[in-house]
Amino acid sequence: MIKLNYILQGFGFRDFKDLLHSFFGYTFSILFIKIDVIMLLIFATIHFLFGFNHFF
């Protein structure tokens, strides 16, 4: 993890959390990203079960 932080500091970020904040904004948190991924998997499963097995 220290090596990753060292590489990210070369690109102007403080650490990995600062990189995530720059991607998703400071209003989003890791919890929101986890909920978003879980909801995406639930909707993908529902579509797959009803036969919509292609990507929209």
Order of alpha helices (4+ residues) and beta strands (2+ residues): alpha-alpha-alpha
